[in-house]
């Protein structure tokens, strides 16, 4: 199979869909890899790194899309790329369709096969291709939250861990999954007073066992969320419904009543966000202020640490990329239910229920496109 790796063009997105090491693995398996020039530079990989590992360099994204059977990316295609996508072409990347009707319509119209990293799912319901970026984003959420709590950044002027004689910041994390656990680890390590809210009592028991004493668990309901948010210095939205829009847990009214200079970091913003006042921002302009509360809503947070996040992502994606390249998308999905769950749109048909529900589109069972 011919695999194409275009340069990411989303603002300040420095990750790349394929490392030179993984290009080497695909070439060794008998496939051909074409990489757009400078695609890897933001992650620390030169064109020479790719060519020395068997990759071939092309000068434009059009050349990459024109020649490739499968496009391997990091972020969803954006408007300048829509016209480049071919009917029947496999797109293997993060899509987060439920957050964008424009993107969903564009991929439906393209006739491409959209395999979404974020909905590839194991039998235990874990999300192997979302997990590494969730780990990065969860840890970054506290790093960024601590920064924007500084007075010069618009925050309350609070040190996350406090000092002897001065109380630490109150950090509230909505969701005890991968993002929430990683956020809690960093916040606790910095000495903050941390509260994690979740609906799953078994998960809360697990968190209670593994987390240090400055991390408390609390059942997620509207009353507890409101009380926790109003007392918080930093709120991290870490809620995920695979392939579907995130629920709005923090309302505009709650934001209005929060402490002035408090910070919210909505990691779920690429799935519509779980904080009502959040809209996507970029690394160039990451924050805005509503009712005195600093909002950090960058939709591609791991793009700020591309060397770490590109390698972490590629470690997880390579086994699946190899399967698709070897067998083609149909047989790979028939043989591997994890990949089958990654199918979102195929030849104009929406085959993932969460995407169909988000926009009221007709849902087509995925079995009908696998034949």
N, C-alpha and C positions, 0 to 999 in steps of 0.2 A: 504494500500500500504506500501511497505518497502522502506524507504528513507535512502540513504547512504550519509555520509558526510566525504569525505577523507581529509586528511591534505594537504594544498596547498604546492606545491614543487617548484614553480617558485621562483627565487632568491629573498630573502628578502621580500617575500609575507607573511605577518603575519595575514591577515584577515582569517576568516572562514565562510563557506557558511551558517551555521545555528548557532544561539546563543542557549544557554540552555533554554532561555525563549520561543523561537520559537519551540524548540524540544518538550517542555512541551505542547504547543498548538497543535502540530501534534499528540502527544500521546493521549491527551485528546479527539481528534477527531477520535480516533480509529486506528491510524497508528503506525507503528513500526519504530523507528529511531536508526540506527547504526552509530556510530561515530568512526573514527580512533583515536587511542590513541594520546594524545597531540595535536589534530587538533586545539583546541581552545586556546592553551597556549599563542600564539603570540598576541591574542586579550584580554588576561586576564581571560580566562575561563579554569578551570581545568576539568579533567575527572570526578571528583566528582561532579562538577556543572552539568554535563550532566546526570550522573546516578541518582542524586537526583531529576532530572526533568523527569525521565522516559526513558532516552536514554540508549543504550547498547554500551559498548566499545569493539572494535575489534583491533587487534594488527597490522595488515598490510593493505595497500591499496587494495591488491588483495582480501582479505576477504570482504572488503566493496563493491568493484565492483561486486564480485561474488554473493553477497546476495541481492543487491539492485535492485528494479524496477526503481527507480529514483535516480540519483546522483545530489545533490545540492552542487554547488561550488561557487567560486568567479571568478577565472581566468580560461581561456581556458585550456583544457588538454595540456600537453606538451609531448614530445616524450616518456619518460618512462611510460606514462599512456596509450598510444594508444592501446597497446595490451590487456589492462585490460577491455576495453569497450566492452560490449556485444551487439549483434544484438538485436534491439528492445528496448534497454535500453533508458530511458529518461535522457538527460543531460540538466540541467537547470542552466545556468551560463552565464558569459560574454564570447563571442567567438571572435568578431571582425574578422570574416572570411576573409573579403576583404583585410586584411593586411597580410595574410599568406596562400599561396597555399599549403604548406606542411600540415598545420592543416586541411584545407578544404578537401584535398585528403584523409587524415587519417579518418576523420569523415564520408566521403562518403563510404570509404571501410568498415568501422565498421558496417554499417547498423543501427546505432543508430538514435534516434530522438533528434535533436538538437534544443532546445528552447533557443533563445538568449535573455538575459536581454536587450541588447542594442537596439533591434528592437521591443520590446513590446511597443505598441503605442496607445494612447488614441484618441478619435474622434477629439480632438482639436489639434492633431499632437504632443502633448507633449510626452515625453519618461519617464514614471514614474520610471523605474528601472535604468535608466541612470542618472536621475536628481540628486539623493543624492550624487553619486560619482562625478558628474560634479560640484556640489556645493563645495565639498571638494577639488577637483583638481583646480578649479578656485581660491579658496582662497590660496591654497598651492603654486600656480604658482607665486604669488607676494611674498610670504614668501621666496621661494627658489630664485626667481630673485633678491630680495633685498640682500640676503646672497652672491650670486655670483657676485654682483656688487662690493663687497669689494675687495680691492687690493690683499689681501692675497689669495683670491679665484680665481684670474685671471682677475677680473673685473676692471672697470675704477677707482674705489675708490670713488664712489659716494654714498652719503646718499640719500635714496629714497625721503624723504620729505624735503631735504635741511635744512637750518637754516636761521634765519634772516640775510639778506644781501647776501645770497648765494642761487641761483636758485635751485628748486627741480629737480629730475630726470624726464625725459620725458618717459612716459610709453605708448606704443601703443598696443592695443588689437584688434586682427583680429577676429571679430565675436561677435555679441551682444546677444547671447543666454545665457543659464544658466551659462556656464563656464565664458563667457565674463563679464556678469553682476556681478558675484561673485568676479572675478579678479578686476573689476573696483571698487567695494565697498572697498576692502582692500587697493588697491593702493591709492584711493582717501582719505581714512581714515588716511593713512600714510603721506598724504600731497603732493603726486606726481602730476605732470601735466599729465593728462590722456586723451588719444584719443581712442575712440572705432569706428572701421569701420564695417559697415554692409550693406547688399544689401536691407534690408527691411525698407522702409521709415516709416512705422507704428511703427516698433520696435524702430527706432531711435527717433521718437516723444515720445514714452513711456520712453525711457532712458533719454531723455532730461528733461522730467518732474520729474523723480524720483531721478536722480543723483545730487550730489552737484555741485557747480559752477566750480570746478577744473576738471570736466569731460566734454569733448567735443565729439560730434558725427560727423562722416564724412562718406559720401557715399563711399562704397567699389568699387573701380575700379583700374586698373593697375597703372594709374598715381598717384592717391592719396595714394595707398599702398606704392609705391616707395618713394614718398616724405616723408611720415610719418616714414617709416622704416629707411631711411638714417639719419633722425634727432633724432632717438630714442636712449635711453640708455638701455631700456628693451622692448623687443617685446614678446608678448604672443600670440601663435597660438591657437585659440579657435574655429575653424571651424569644423562643423560636418555635414556630409550627412549620415543620418541613414542607417547603413548596407553597405555603399559604401566607396570607397577610398576618402580620403580628397583631395581637389584640392591643387595644389602647388601654393601658393600665393606669397611666398617669394623665389626669385630665387637665384642661386649661385652668380650671378653677383651682386645682391643687398647686399648679405652677404659680398662680397669682398669690397664694397664701404661703409659699415657701420663703425661707430666709433670703433676704437680699444678698446677692453675691454668692449664693449657692450655685453648684454646677450640676448639670445633667449630661451624661454621656449615653447616647442611644445607640448601642451596638446593633440593634435590630433595625436600624433605619433603612438598610438595603432590602428589607422585607416589609417596608411601609412604616416601621417604627412602632414602639410600644408607648411612646410619650407623645401626647396629642399635639403639642406645639413644635415637634421636631420635623424639619424638612432637610433633605440631603444637602450637605456642604462638601467642600473640597479641602485638600491639604493646603491649598493656597489661601483660602478664606474659611478656616475650619469652624468658626464660632459666630454666634449672634446672641443678642440679649433680648429676652422677653420678660416683662414685669420684674426686671432686676435680676433674673436668673440666667446664668451663662449656659448656652446650649452648644455642646460639641456633637456634631452629627455627620461626621465624615463617613461616607458610604464604603470606602475602601481603606479602612484603617491600616491593614497590614502592608499596604503600598508604601508606607513611610519607612518600613524596615525591610526593604526588598531582598537583601542578601539572605537574611534569616528566613523570611516567609517564602521566597521562591524555592529554596532548597527543601523546606518543610513540606510545601505543597507537592513538589515533584516526587518526594519520597513516597507520598501517598497515591499519586495518580499513575505512576509508571506501570504497575501491574495491570491496571484496567486499560491503559493506552495500548499496551502490548496485546492484550486479548482482542480489542477492537481491530487493531491493525492486522492481526493474524487471521481472524475469523470473519471480519466484516461485522457491521453493527447488528444485523439480525441474528446470526448464529451466536455471537458473543452474548447478546441479551437473552436468548433462549437458554444458553448454557449456564448463565450466571444471573440469578434473580436480583443480585445487588445492582448490576448494570441495568437490568430491565426496569427497575424502579427509577433509574436516572432518565428514562425517556420522558420528555415533556411534550414535545411537538414533533410530529412526523408527517411530512408531505401535506402540510396544511391542516392536519387534524390534531386537536388538543387531546393528549392521551394521559394527562396527569390531572386528577380530580381537583386538586387545590388551585391549579391555574384556571381551569374551566369555571370553578365556583367564584373566583375573584372577579371575573368579568361577565358572568352569565353566559359563557359560551357552551356550545354542545360538547359534552364529554364523550370521547370515543374510547372504549376499553382497549388497553394496549395490546391485548391478545389479537385483536382484529388486524393490526398492522404488522404483526410478526408472522402471521400466516401458518 
